[in-house]
Structures are given as C-alpha cells and as structure tokens.
Amino acid sequence: MDTDTSGCLAIALRKQPLLALQHAFATKTAQKTYWAIVQTGPQANAGRINLPLEKQSSKTGWRMVTSPSGAPAATRWKVLGRSKDLCWLELTLETGRTHQARVHCAAMNWPIVGDPLYGTPHPQGLHLLARSLTLPFALPITAIAPPRPGMMPALQACGWIPDEDTKL
C-alpha cells in the first residue's frame, strides 16, 4: 500500500508474524480488496488490466510507468456504482507492484480522483481505500475499513449507502 491510500494495513511487530505475512502475500493466500473512485470509468462492468510496470527516475523524483520491459502486473476490476462523471470500482491486485492500482487506472484513462502523481490532486486527497484484508492464519483474520470522510461524498454520488459493517 502506498502512503496516500487509506484503509486496512497489516503490521507485524515480531519476526515470526512478519515471516507469516510475507509468506501469505508471496503465495497470494492473503486477500486484499480496494475501492477506488475514478474519473469517467470503464464502459464494461468488469475486466482485467494486464500492463507491466517499471520504475522511472528523473531529476524531480520517480514514478511508475507502463512498459513492455517492466515487471508483470495485473489488476482485476469491477464496477460497484456510477455517477455522471465518476465511477466506483472494486480492485483486486493479482500482483503487488508499487502504485499498481493508481498506474493501471490512469493508463486506462480513468485516473483515481485526487491522485497527485498520475491524475489530478483533489482537496479531499486520494480516493483509494484498502477496503478489506483477509490473512489465512490458523485463525483467519479479516478486517474491513470504512471509507474516510473525504471519500464519502464521491462514494455516495456513485450509489454507496453506508451499511452496518461501516458503523456510519
């Protein structure tokens, strides 16, 4: 997860849990789902983005770009709601590349609202939420994060109604 994303985050305080977390993500047994509010959005209701990503450095900093020579990266997406100018997507990253959701959405011409690097800044920040995380331990752990307040108006414009799991 990058620093501008809100929501679920797993932190290990000791070596053994850290190794278990690393193993769960490496073997793709950990499940993480994101919500994103994007500009315009796809015409279809679901799909998959398969674009390799590569880090590009310059004098002003670095960013990720799509490139045939980059590392494989795939993102599954599903439309959860729409408004006139916005689209609410559920994203599942099949690979875990840096800024993957942000770059993939921008590459499809649906930049995530509030993305200062791959889109346009927004007063309420990046509209990307790590919505849920499930870790496959002996006793599985599942966390669901509510949207942060700055993201709620855009979600509601796309049809989201707060429900019991968000306690809002």
N, CA, C and O atoms as a DFTB+ gen file, in Angstrom:
672 C
 N C O
     1  1       0.860      -1.172       0.000
     2  2       0.000       0.000       0.000
     3  2       0.899       1.225       0.000
     4  3       1.927       1.254       0.676
     5  1       0.499       2.245      -0.770
     6  2       1.304       3.450      -0.726
     7  2       0.757       4.418       0.311
     8  3      -0.360       4.253       0.801
     9  1       1.542       5.416       0.637
    10  2       1.241       6.269       1.780
    11  2      -0.043       7.070       1.655
    12  3      -0.602       7.467       2.677
    13  1      -0.538       7.324       0.446
    14  2      -1.753       8.116       0.280
    15  2      -3.026       7.280       0.358
    16  3      -4.125       7.833       0.405
    17  1      -2.893       5.961       0.371
    18  2      -4.051       5.069       0.415
    19  2      -4.527       4.940       1.862
    20  3      -3.717       4.788       2.777
    21  1      -5.836       5.001       2.062
    22  2      -6.391       4.807       3.397
    23  2      -6.890       3.373       3.528
    24  3      -7.003       2.658       2.533
    25  1      -7.189       2.953       4.759
    26  2      -7.800       1.647       4.967
    27  2      -6.931       0.634       5.674
    28  3      -6.096       0.987       6.507
    29  1      -7.135      -0.643       5.334
    30  2      -6.505      -1.769       6.017
    31  2      -5.002      -1.838       5.758
    32  3      -4.529      -1.613       4.644
    33  1      -4.285      -2.149       6.801
    34  2      -2.840      -2.296       6.734
    35  2      -2.431      -3.347       7.756
    36  3      -2.884      -3.305       8.900
    37  1      -1.587      -4.284       7.360
    38  2      -1.089      -5.302       8.287
    39  2       0.322      -4.928       8.712
    40  3       1.172      -4.622       7.876
    41  1       0.562      -4.956      10.015
    42  2       1.881      -4.643      10.566
    43  2       2.263      -5.776      11.511
    44  3       1.481      -6.166      12.378
    45  1       3.473      -6.299      11.332
    46  2       3.970      -7.346      12.228
    47  2       4.979      -6.721      13.190
    48  3       5.866      -5.973      12.780
    49  1       4.829      -7.037      14.458
    50  2       5.723      -6.483      15.467
    51  2       6.866      -7.421      15.839
    52  3       7.804      -7.030      16.533
    53  1       6.775      -8.659      15.371
    54  2       7.824      -9.645      15.665
    55  2       8.182     -10.384      14.387
    56  3       7.447     -10.337      13.401
    57  1       9.323     -11.067      14.417
    58  2       9.841     -11.718      13.222
    59  2       8.932     -12.824      12.701
    60  3       8.683     -12.885      11.497
    61  1       8.428     -13.701      13.568
    62  2       7.613     -14.826      13.108
    63  2       6.333     -14.363      12.416
    64  3       6.019     -14.858      11.334
    65  1       5.586     -13.432      13.004
    66  2       4.411     -12.925      12.280
    67  2       4.791     -12.210      10.970
    68  3       4.053     -12.281       9.988
    69  1       5.920     -11.536      10.959
    70  2       6.380     -10.883       9.729
    71  2       6.608     -11.915       8.636
    72  3       6.185     -11.722       7.496
    73  1       7.277     -13.013       8.983
    74  2       7.517     -14.070       8.001
    75  2       6.205     -14.678       7.511
    76  3       6.064     -14.993       6.329
    77  1       5.252     -14.838       8.420
    78  2       3.945     -15.388       8.034
    79  2       3.210     -14.431       7.089
    80  3       2.588     -14.868       6.120
    81  1       3.283     -13.135       7.371
    82  2       2.664     -12.140       6.483
    83  2       3.325     -12.157       5.107
    84  3       2.644     -12.168       4.082
    85  1       4.651     -12.159       5.095
    86  2       5.379     -12.180       3.826
    87  2       5.021     -13.418       3.016
    88  3       4.840     -13.340       1.801
    89  1       4.919     -14.552       3.686
    90  2       4.574     -15.798       3.013
    91  2       3.147     -15.730       2.446
    92  3       2.907     -16.160       1.318
    93  1       2.210     -15.195       3.221
    94  2       0.815     -15.097       2.763
    95  2       0.712     -14.214       1.514
    96  3      -0.026     -14.546       0.585
    97  1       1.434     -13.110       1.483
    98  2       1.381     -12.235       0.304
    99  2       2.147     -12.854      -0.868
   100  3       1.711     -12.742      -2.014
   101  1       3.271     -13.500      -0.598
   102  2       4.060     -14.120      -1.673
   103  2       3.312     -15.272      -2.336
   104  3       3.407     -15.461      -3.548
   105  1       2.572     -16.037      -1.549
   106  2       1.837     -17.178      -2.099
   107  2       0.423     -16.802      -2.537
   108  3      -0.351     -17.656      -2.971
   109  1       0.101     -15.534      -2.420
   110  2      -1.201     -14.997      -2.833
   111  2      -2.375     -15.631      -2.075
   112  3      -3.473     -15.770      -2.614
   113  1      -2.123     -16.012      -0.822
   114  2      -3.206     -16.529       0.012
   115  2      -3.820     -15.417       0.860
   116  3      -4.919     -15.581       1.390
   117  1      -3.122     -14.291       0.993
   118  2      -3.720     -13.110       1.619
   119  2      -4.622     -12.468       0.566
   120  3      -4.272     -12.414      -0.613
   121  1      -5.766     -11.992       0.994
   122  2      -6.711     -11.371       0.059
   123  2      -6.922      -9.920       0.461
   124  3      -7.289      -9.624       1.598
   125  1      -6.683      -9.013      -0.494
   126  2      -6.844      -7.589      -0.240
   127  2      -7.683      -6.994      -1.361
   128  3      -7.422      -7.231      -2.541
   129  1      -8.684      -6.225      -0.983
   130  2      -9.574      -5.586      -1.948
   131  2      -9.527      -4.083      -1.739
   132  3      -9.484      -3.595      -0.610
   133  1      -9.535      -3.366      -2.842
   134  2      -9.508      -1.903      -2.806
   135  2     -10.790      -1.339      -3.397
   136  3     -11.416      -1.956      -4.258
   137  1     -11.170      -0.161      -2.925
   138  2     -12.191       0.640      -3.561
   139  2     -11.516       1.877      -4.114
   140  3     -10.667       2.471      -3.449
   141  1     -11.881       2.272      -5.326
   142  2     -11.346       3.480      -5.930
   143  2     -12.483       4.254      -6.576
   144  3     -13.394       3.671      -7.163
   145  1     -12.419       5.560      -6.461
   146  2     -13.312       6.436      -7.216
   147  2     -12.465       6.987      -8.355
   148  3     -11.462       7.665      -8.129
   149  1     -12.882       6.688      -9.581
   150  2     -12.121       7.107     -10.754
   151  2     -12.937       8.091     -11.587
   152  3     -14.165       8.134     -11.514
   153  1     -12.222       8.870     -12.370
   154  2     -12.878       9.797     -13.286
   155  2     -13.350       9.022     -14.506
   156  3     -12.636       8.154     -15.007
   157  1     -14.507       9.319     -14.969
   158  2     -15.196       8.676     -16.097
   159  2     -15.416       7.192     -15.834
   160  3     -16.543       6.800     -15.530
   161  1     -14.420       6.374     -15.934
   162  2     -14.556       4.950     -15.662
   163  2     -14.750       4.123     -16.912
   164  3     -14.941       4.664     -18.001
   165  1     -14.702       2.806     -16.754
   166  2     -14.835       1.892     -17.890
   167  2     -16.277       1.815     -18.378
   168  3     -17.209       2.137     -17.641
   169  1     -16.451       1.388     -19.618
   170  2     -17.797       1.173     -20.151
   171  2     -18.345      -0.178     -19.721
   172  3     -19.542      -0.315     -19.467
   173  1     -17.465      -1.183     -19.638
   174  2     -17.881      -2.522     -19.210
   175  2     -18.090      -2.530     -17.694
   176  3     -17.761      -1.561     -17.009
   177  1     -18.634      -3.621     -17.183
   178  2     -18.874      -3.735     -15.744
   179  2     -17.784      -4.468     -14.989
   180  3     -17.743      -4.413     -13.760
   181  1     -16.901      -5.154     -15.696
   182  2     -15.803      -5.875     -15.055
   183  2     -14.730      -6.138     -16.092
   184  3     -14.991      -6.115     -17.295
   185  1     -13.534      -6.384     -15.621
   186  2     -12.452      -6.676     -16.547
   187  2     -11.129      -6.857     -15.826
   188  3     -11.067      -6.966     -14.601
   189  1     -10.086      -6.884     -16.618
   190  2      -8.731      -7.132     -16.101
   191  2      -7.756      -6.257     -16.876
   192  3      -7.818      -6.176     -18.103
   193  1      -6.856      -5.605     -16.148
   194  2      -5.796      -4.799     -16.751
   195  2      -4.510      -5.596     -16.608
   196  3      -4.154      -6.012     -15.505
   197  1      -3.820      -5.807     -17.706
   198  2      -2.569      -6.568     -17.697
   199  2      -1.497      -5.711     -18.376
   200  3      -1.269      -5.828     -19.580
   201  1      -0.846      -4.855     -17.595
   202  2       0.188      -3.969     -18.115
   203  2       1.418      -4.027     -17.217
   204  3       1.321      -3.710     -16.032
   205  1       2.577      -4.424     -17.753
   206  2       3.801      -4.456     -16.949
   207  2       4.173      -3.057     -16.453
   208  3       3.932      -2.060     -17.133
   209  1       4.762      -3.000     -15.262
   210  2       5.133      -1.727     -14.650
   211  2       6.633      -1.659     -14.381
   212  3       7.287      -2.659     -14.084
   213  1       7.147      -0.440     -14.499
   214  2       8.583      -0.214     -14.312
   215  2       8.781       1.143     -13.633
   216  3       8.044       2.093     -13.899
   217  1       9.771       1.222     -12.764
   218  2      10.086       2.473     -12.087
   219  2      10.881       3.364     -13.031
   220  3      11.831       2.917     -13.674
   221  1      10.478       4.635     -13.105
   222  2      11.162       5.607     -13.955
   223  2      11.637       6.749     -13.059
   224  3      10.837       7.376     -12.364
   225  1      12.935       7.011     -13.080
   226  2      13.507       8.074     -12.251
   227  2      13.884       9.270     -13.107
   228  3      14.269       9.133     -14.268
   229  1      13.764      10.449     -12.503
   230  2      14.187      11.682     -13.162
   231  2      14.772      12.606     -12.098
   232  3      14.824      12.244     -10.923
   233  1      15.204      13.774     -12.498
   234  2      15.766      14.734     -11.548
   235  2      14.743      15.187     -10.519
   236  3      15.107      15.555      -9.402
   237  1      13.470      15.164     -10.883
   238  2      12.420      15.627      -9.979
   239  2      11.849      14.524      -9.096
   240  3      11.027      14.805      -8.224
   241  1      12.260      13.288      -9.300
   242  2      11.756      12.180      -8.486
   243  2      11.559      10.928      -9.305
   244  3      12.220      10.730     -10.324
   245  1      10.649      10.085      -8.858
   246  2      10.391       8.835      -9.567
   247  2       8.888       8.624      -9.668
   248  3       8.103       9.244      -8.950
   249  1       8.516       7.749     -10.562
   250  2       7.133       7.324     -10.739
   251  2       7.148       5.980     -11.442
   252  3       8.150       5.589     -12.040
   253  1       6.036       5.283     -11.366
   254  2       5.897       4.018     -12.066
   255  2       5.252       4.296     -13.418
   256  3       4.399       5.174     -13.547
   257  1       5.677       3.528     -14.428
   258  2       5.121       3.679     -15.772
   259  2       4.827       2.300     -16.344
   260  3       5.420       1.305     -15.927
   261  1       3.913       2.249     -17.295
   262  2       3.691       1.001     -18.002
   263  2       4.802       0.871     -19.028
   264  3       5.165       1.842     -19.690
   265  1       5.340      -0.342     -19.154
   266  2       6.455      -0.569     -20.069
   267  2       6.541      -2.056     -20.400
   268  3       6.435      -2.889     -19.500
   269  1       6.731      -2.407     -21.682
   270  2       6.881      -3.821     -22.041
   271  2       8.044      -4.491     -21.315
   272  3       8.034      -5.707     -21.122
   273  1       9.053      -3.703     -20.908
   274  2      10.206      -4.276     -20.207
   275  2      10.012      -4.303     -18.690
   276  3      10.914      -4.714     -17.960
   277  1       8.849      -3.869     -18.213
   278  2       8.588      -3.838     -16.777
   279  2       8.216      -5.192     -16.209
   280  3       8.123      -6.189     -16.925
   281  1       8.004      -5.200     -14.892
   282  2       7.598      -6.426     -14.191
   283  2       6.108      -6.684     -14.457
   284  3       5.324      -5.737     -14.522
   285  1       5.713      -7.947     -14.610
   286  2       4.305      -8.256     -14.849
   287  2       3.409      -7.658     -13.761
   288  3       3.749      -7.685     -12.578
   289  1       2.266      -7.122     -14.180
   290  2       1.311      -6.549     -13.227
   291  2      -0.094      -6.722     -13.788
   292  3      -0.350      -6.398     -14.948
   293  1      -0.998      -7.231     -12.969
   294  2      -2.385      -7.446     -13.397
   295  2      -3.339      -7.017     -12.286
   296  3      -3.111      -7.288     -11.107
   297  1      -4.410      -6.345     -12.691
   298  2      -5.426      -5.849     -11.769
   299  2      -6.799      -6.240     -12.301
   300  3      -7.134      -5.940     -13.447
   301  1      -7.604      -6.918     -11.458
   302  2      -8.996      -7.192     -11.802
   303  2      -9.844      -6.048     -11.255
   304  3      -9.575      -5.536     -10.168
   305  1     -10.859      -5.651     -12.004
   306  2     -11.734      -4.571     -11.558
   307  2     -13.191      -4.920     -11.813
   308  3     -13.532      -5.687     -12.713
   309  1     -14.042      -4.313     -10.971
   310  2     -15.486      -4.494     -11.096
   311  2     -16.143      -3.170     -10.725
   312  3     -15.783      -2.551      -9.724
   313  1     -17.098      -2.742     -11.528
   314  2     -17.839      -1.513     -11.246
   315  2     -18.854      -1.788     -10.138
   316  3     -19.653      -2.720     -10.232
   317  1     -18.813      -0.965      -9.087
   318  2     -19.775      -1.082      -7.991
   319  2     -20.855      -0.009      -8.067
   320  3     -21.931      -0.162      -7.488
   321  1     -20.562       1.086      -8.789
   322  2     -21.537       2.159      -8.916
   323  2     -21.013       3.250      -9.840
   324  3     -19.823       3.306     -10.152
   325  1     -21.917       4.106     -10.265
   326  2     -21.547       5.186     -11.184
   327  2     -22.337       6.452     -10.857
   328  3     -23.432       6.406     -10.297
   329  1     -21.737       7.584     -11.229
   330  2     -22.448       8.861     -11.258
   331  2     -22.192       9.451     -12.639
   332  3     -21.653       8.775     -13.516
   333  1     -22.571      10.684     -12.830
   334  2     -22.391      11.300     -14.147
   335  2     -20.922      11.296     -14.587
   336  3     -20.615      10.922     -15.719
   337  1     -20.025      11.708     -13.703
   338  2     -18.613      11.856     -14.070
   339  2     -17.665      10.902     -13.344
   340  3     -16.470      10.878     -13.640
   341  1     -18.180      10.124     -12.404
   342  2     -17.334       9.276     -11.569
   343  2     -17.763       7.816     -11.661
   344  3     -18.883       7.497     -12.060
   345  1     -16.842       6.949     -11.283
   346  2     -17.136       5.519     -11.246
   347  2     -16.467       4.935      -9.999
   348  3     -15.316       5.247      -9.694
   349  1     -17.199       4.091      -9.292
   350  2     -16.723       3.434      -8.075
   351  2     -16.321       2.012      -8.462
   352  3     -17.150       1.211      -8.893
   353  1     -15.035       1.719      -8.299
   354  2     -14.502       0.416      -8.681
   355  2     -14.044      -0.383      -7.468
   356  3     -13.566       0.173      -6.479
   357  1     -14.199      -1.695      -7.568
   358  2     -13.547      -2.621      -6.661
   359  2     -12.339      -3.165      -7.421
   360  3     -12.481      -3.668      -8.535
   361  1     -11.167      -3.065      -6.829
   362  2      -9.934      -3.508      -7.473
   363  2      -9.306      -4.642      -6.679
   364  3      -9.234      -4.588      -5.451
   365  1      -8.855      -5.659      -7.382
   366  2      -8.100      -6.746      -6.778
   367  2      -6.785      -6.845      -7.532
   368  3      -6.761      -7.093      -8.737
   369  1      -5.694      -6.647      -6.808
   370  2      -4.377      -6.675      -7.428
   371  2      -3.872      -8.117      -7.458
   372  3      -3.656      -8.730      -6.412
   373  1      -3.689      -8.644      -8.649
   374  2      -3.164     -10.000      -8.774
   375  2      -1.668     -10.020      -8.484
   376  3      -1.116     -11.046      -8.089
   377  1      -1.026      -8.890      -8.682
   378  2       0.387      -8.711      -8.345
   379  2       0.437      -7.508      -7.408
   380  3      -0.536      -6.760      -7.320
   381  1       1.508      -7.316      -6.733
   382  2       1.581      -6.227      -5.751
   383  2       2.660      -5.215      -6.077
   384  3       3.559      -4.982      -5.269
   385  1       2.582      -4.619      -7.234
   386  2       3.591      -3.630      -7.636
   387  2       3.301      -2.273      -6.992
   388  3       2.154      -1.948      -6.685
   389  1       4.345      -1.504      -6.798
   390  2       4.222      -0.156      -6.254
   391  2       3.303       0.678      -7.138
   392  3       3.466       0.712      -8.357
   393  1       2.341       1.349      -6.519
   394  2       1.384       2.235      -7.204
   395  2       0.576       1.526      -8.291
   396  3       0.040       2.186      -9.181
   397  1       0.480       0.204      -8.236
   398  2      -0.156      -0.565      -9.306
   399  2      -1.575      -0.092      -9.622
   400  3      -1.889       0.157     -10.786
   401  1      -2.429       0.036      -8.623
   402  2      -3.817       0.447      -8.877
   403  2      -3.850       1.833      -9.510
   404  3      -4.608       2.074     -10.450
   405  1      -3.043       2.724      -9.002
   406  2      -3.020       4.101      -9.498
   407  2      -2.556       4.167     -10.953
   408  3      -3.168       4.852     -11.772
   409  1      -1.477       3.456     -11.272
   410  2      -0.931       3.493     -12.635
   411  2      -1.866       2.776     -13.607
   412  3      -2.112       3.274     -14.706
   413  1      -2.385       1.619     -13.216
   414  2      -3.281       0.882     -14.106
   415  2      -4.538       1.692     -14.427
   416  3      -4.948       1.755     -15.586
   417  1      -5.151       2.309     -13.424
   418  2      -6.354       3.108     -13.695
   419  2      -6.020       4.302     -14.588
   420  3      -6.764       4.601     -15.522
   421  1      -4.918       4.979     -14.311
   422  2      -4.516       6.125     -15.137
   423  2      -4.223       5.690     -16.569
   424  3      -4.566       6.401     -17.512
   425  1      -3.594       4.532     -16.740
   426  2      -3.259       4.028     -18.084
   427  2      -4.517       3.718     -18.894
   428  3      -4.484       3.749     -20.124
   429  1      -5.623       3.419     -18.214
   430  2      -6.885       3.123     -18.887
   431  2      -7.701       4.402     -19.128
   432  3      -8.827       4.345     -19.621
   433  1      -7.119       5.546     -18.775
   434  2      -7.793       6.853     -18.875
   435  2      -8.933       7.006     -17.876
   436  3      -9.910       7.705     -18.144
   437  1      -8.806       6.350     -16.723
   438  2      -9.724       6.552     -15.603
   439  2      -8.883       6.810     -14.361
   440  3      -8.834       5.970     -13.462
   441  1      -8.217       7.972     -14.300
   442  2      -7.367       8.237     -13.131
   443  2      -8.177       8.247     -11.840
   444  3      -9.343       8.639     -11.827
   445  1      -7.547       7.813     -10.766
   446  2      -8.197       7.825      -9.457
   447  2      -8.305       9.280      -8.994
   448  3      -7.339      10.040      -9.074
   449  1      -9.471       9.649      -8.517
   450  2      -9.708      11.013      -8.036
   451  2      -8.691      11.343      -6.943
   452  3      -8.455      10.555      -6.028
   453  1      -8.107      12.517      -7.065
   454  2      -7.180      13.000      -6.043
   455  2      -5.768      12.478      -6.155
   456  3      -4.976      12.666      -5.231
   457  1      -5.422      11.826      -7.255
   458  2      -4.070      11.278      -7.402
   459  2      -3.137      12.369      -7.926
   460  3      -3.214      12.735      -9.099
   461  1      -2.251      12.893      -7.065
   462  2      -1.396      13.996      -7.482
   463  2      -0.286      13.577      -8.447
   464  3       0.283      14.432      -9.126
   465  1       0.029      12.307      -8.523
   466  2       1.129      11.836      -9.364
   467  2       0.662      11.332     -10.730
   468  3       1.322      11.584     -11.738
   469  1      -0.457      10.632     -10.774
   470  2      -0.933      10.022     -12.024
   471  2      -2.262      10.614     -12.501
   472  3      -2.825      10.155     -13.495
   473  1      -2.752      11.608     -11.810
   474  2      -4.020      12.239     -12.165
   475  2      -4.002      13.696     -11.754
   476  3      -3.068      14.433     -12.071
   477  1      -5.045      14.108     -11.044
   478  2      -5.187      15.491     -10.612
   479  2      -5.431      15.532      -9.107
   480  3      -6.284      14.797      -8.609
   481  1      -4.705      16.372      -8.369
   482  2      -4.957      16.484      -6.923
   483  2      -6.405      16.888      -6.642
   484  3      -7.066      17.511      -7.473
   485  1      -6.880      16.520      -5.455
   486  2      -8.242      16.846      -5.016
   487  2      -8.130      17.341      -3.578
   488  3      -7.309      16.825      -2.820
   489  1      -8.934      18.327      -3.181
   490  2      -8.840      18.830      -1.804
   491  2      -9.024      17.740      -0.747
   492  3      -8.495      17.858       0.358
   493  1      -9.767      16.683      -1.074
   494  2     -10.009      15.599      -0.116
   495  2      -9.035      14.434      -0.283
   496  3      -9.244      13.372       0.303
   497  1      -7.974      14.616      -1.072
   498  2      -6.935      13.610      -1.196
   499  2      -7.276      12.469      -2.150
   500  3      -8.266      12.509      -2.881
   501  1      -6.426      11.458      -2.112
   502  2      -6.546      10.287      -2.975
   503  2      -7.775       9.463      -2.592
   504  3      -7.953       9.115      -1.425
   505  1      -8.609       9.157      -3.561
   506  2      -9.834       8.382      -3.321
   507  2      -9.573       6.893      -3.578
   508  3     -10.189       6.280      -4.449
   509  1      -8.653       6.338      -2.806
   510  2      -8.282       4.925      -2.889
   511  2      -8.286       4.358      -1.474
   512  3      -7.596       4.863      -0.588
   513  1      -9.066       3.309      -1.275
   514  2      -9.265       2.701       0.039
   515  2      -8.908       1.224      -0.007
   516  3      -9.439       0.479      -0.831
   517  1      -8.007       0.798       0.875
   518  2      -7.764      -0.634       1.063
   519  2      -8.954      -1.128       1.892
   520  3      -8.906      -1.118       3.122
   521  1     -10.012      -1.554       1.218
   522  2     -11.303      -1.845       1.845
   523  2     -11.263      -3.053       2.773
   524  3     -11.770      -3.001       3.893
   525  1     -10.654      -4.147       2.298
   526  2     -10.644      -5.346       3.135
   527  2      -9.338      -6.111       3.000
   528  3      -8.648      -6.043       1.982
   529  1      -9.028      -6.832       4.051
   530  2      -7.818      -7.650       4.099
   531  2      -8.152      -8.918       4.863
   532  3      -8.683      -8.864       5.973
   533  1      -7.836     -10.066       4.262
   534  2      -8.012     -11.352       4.932
   535  2      -6.680     -12.070       4.936
   536  3      -6.055     -12.252       3.892
   537  1      -6.246     -12.479       6.133
   538  2      -4.980     -13.197       6.293
   539  2      -5.285     -14.642       6.674
   540  3      -6.057     -14.893       7.599
   541  1      -4.674     -15.598       5.957
   542  2      -5.020     -17.015       6.106
   543  2      -4.256     -17.736       7.213
   544  3      -3.555     -18.713       6.949
   545  1      -4.385     -17.268       8.429
   546  2      -3.681     -17.902       9.534
   547  2      -4.530     -19.038      10.098
   548  3      -5.647     -19.263       9.631
   549  1      -4.010     -19.763      11.105
   550  2      -4.749     -20.866      11.719
   551  2      -6.147     -20.378      12.120
   552  3      -7.143     -21.070      11.907
   553  1      -6.203     -19.193      12.694
   554  2      -7.468     -18.498      12.906
   555  2      -7.437     -17.318      11.933
   556  3      -6.775     -16.316      12.201
   557  1      -8.147     -17.428      10.806
   558  2      -8.077     -16.352       9.804
   559  2      -8.461     -14.995      10.391
   560  3      -9.336     -14.894      11.252
   561  1      -7.795     -13.973       9.912
   562  2      -8.061     -12.605      10.347
   563  2      -8.631     -11.841       9.158
   564  3      -8.051     -11.851       8.073
   565  1      -9.765     -11.179       9.363
   566  2     -10.362     -10.347       8.324
   567  2     -10.627      -8.967       8.907
   568  3     -11.153      -8.834      10.011
   569  1     -10.254      -7.944       8.147
   570  2     -10.519      -6.557       8.537
   571  2     -11.229      -5.862       7.385
   572  3     -10.917      -6.089       6.216
   573  1     -12.184      -5.015       7.735
   574  2     -12.891      -4.194       6.747
   575  2     -12.786      -2.754       7.214
   576  3     -13.129      -2.438       8.353
   577  1     -12.313      -1.882       6.336
   578  2     -12.137      -0.475       6.691
   579  2     -13.251       0.373       6.110
   580  3     -13.608       0.210       4.943
   581  1     -13.804       1.274       6.905
   582  2     -14.789       2.214       6.357
   583  2     -14.067       3.272       5.525
   584  3     -12.883       3.532       5.741
   585  1     -14.761       3.869       4.595
   586  2     -14.147       4.964       3.833
   587  2     -13.850       6.139       4.763
   588  3     -14.567       6.371       5.736
   589  1     -12.794       6.866       4.452
   590  2     -12.511       8.060       5.238
   591  2     -13.513       9.143       4.833
   592  3     -14.046       9.104       3.724
   593  1     -13.770      10.094       5.705
   594  2     -14.814      11.103       5.439
   595  2     -14.663      11.826       4.095
   596  3     -15.669      12.089       3.435
   597  1     -13.452      12.148       3.677
   598  2     -13.259      12.882       2.438
   599  2     -13.655      12.115       1.190
   600  3     -13.860      12.713       0.133
   601  1     -13.764      10.807       1.298
   602  2     -14.118       9.962       0.150
   603  2     -15.626       9.690       0.078
   604  3     -16.142       9.300      -0.969
   605  1     -16.317       9.897       1.182
   606  2     -17.736       9.528       1.260
   607  2     -18.641      10.259       0.266
   608  3     -19.501       9.611      -0.331
   609  1     -18.498      11.570       0.056
   610  2     -19.399      12.225      -0.907
   611  2     -19.306      11.611      -2.317
   612  3     -20.329      11.430      -2.977
   613  1     -18.110      11.298      -2.771
   614  2     -17.956      10.691      -4.099
   615  2     -18.554       9.284      -4.124
   616  3     -19.201       8.905      -5.100
   617  1     -18.343       8.515      -3.066
   618  2     -18.943       7.176      -2.990
   619  2     -20.461       7.263      -3.018
   620  3     -21.114       6.510      -3.739
   621  1     -21.025       8.174      -2.240
   622  2     -22.474       8.317      -2.197
   623  2     -23.019       8.780      -3.543
   624  3     -24.104       8.357      -3.942
   625  1     -22.287       9.640      -4.252
   626  2     -22.716      10.070      -5.588
   627  2     -22.783       8.885      -6.549
   628  3     -23.569       8.888      -7.497
   629  1     -21.946       7.866      -6.295
   630  2     -21.915       6.664      -7.143
   631  2     -22.863       5.574      -6.653
   632  3     -22.893       4.483      -7.223
   633  1     -23.642       5.855      -5.600
   634  2     -24.642       4.894      -5.154
   635  2     -24.338       4.160      -3.864
   636  3     -25.134       3.326      -3.433
   637  1     -23.211       4.445      -3.236
   638  2     -22.881       3.763      -1.983
   639  2     -23.795       4.245      -0.871
   640  3     -24.038       5.442      -0.718
   641  1     -24.293       3.297      -0.102
   642  2     -25.108       3.601       1.077
   643  2     -24.399       2.997       2.278
   644  3     -24.184       1.786       2.316
   645  1     -24.033       3.804       3.252
   646  2     -23.362       3.239       4.437
   647  2     -24.200       2.111       5.036
   648  3     -25.421       2.223       5.146
   649  1     -23.540       1.039       5.415
   650  2     -24.276      -0.091       5.998
   651  2     -23.685      -0.463       7.341
   652  3     -22.818       0.241       7.858
   653  1     -24.138      -1.540       7.896
   654  2     -23.757      -1.938       9.247
   655  2     -22.267      -2.192       9.429
   656  3     -21.729      -1.880      10.492
   657  1     -21.580      -2.747       8.433
   658  2     -20.167      -3.064       8.655
   659  2     -19.301      -1.808       8.724
   660  3     -18.163      -1.883       9.186
   661  1     -19.807      -0.653       8.277
   662  2     -19.013       0.563       8.350
   663  2     -19.292       1.359       9.612
   664  3     -18.531       2.267       9.946
   665  1     -20.375       1.035      10.323
   666  2     -20.735       1.702      11.571
   667  2     -20.871       3.209      11.379
   668  3     -20.491       3.988      12.253
   669  1     -21.410       3.614      10.240
   670  2     -21.575       5.052       9.974
   671  2     -23.024       5.465      10.009
   672  3     -23.337       6.638       9.806
